[in-house]
Amino acid sequence: MKARMTTAALLLQDFDSEMSNTRRTRVGYAYEIRDLAGRAVHLLRGHR
């Protein structure tokens, strides 16, 4: 369980720094959120 939370936290951290480093449109932001969510779900399903 800890590994899952750590991976998710790292993904979110990376995502946050990425967003602050580059300016994007709201549409781009929405796509990034969707992509991040998709990756998180994939990781959680893959590591039961």
N, C-alpha and C positions, 0 to 999 in steps of 0.2 A: 504493500500500500504506500509506503514511504517513497519508493522508487517512482510510482505513478505521479505522486504529488510533486516530487522534485522535477521530473521531466516537464510537467505542465507549467510549473513555476519558471523553469528555464525558458520554455517557449514564450511565455508571457513577457518575461524580462527582455528577451531578444526582440520580441515584437514591439515592445514599448520603446526601446532604444532606436529601433528602425524607424518608427513613426516620428520620433522627435528629431531624427537626423534628416529626414526628407519631408518636404511638404507635398501633400497629395490632395486630390479632390475628394469630396465626400463619397463619390462613387468608388474611387480607388480604395478608400478606407473601408468601405463596405465589403469590397471584394477581399481585402486582406483579412478582415474579421471572419468572413465565411471560410477562407482558406485555412486560417488558424484553427477555427472550430473543427473543420474537417480533419485536420492533422491530429488534433487532440483526441477526437472520437476514435480515429483509426488506431492511435497508440493505445488508448484504453481498451479497445476491443482486442487488439493484438497481444496484450500482456495481461492475461487473466490470471 
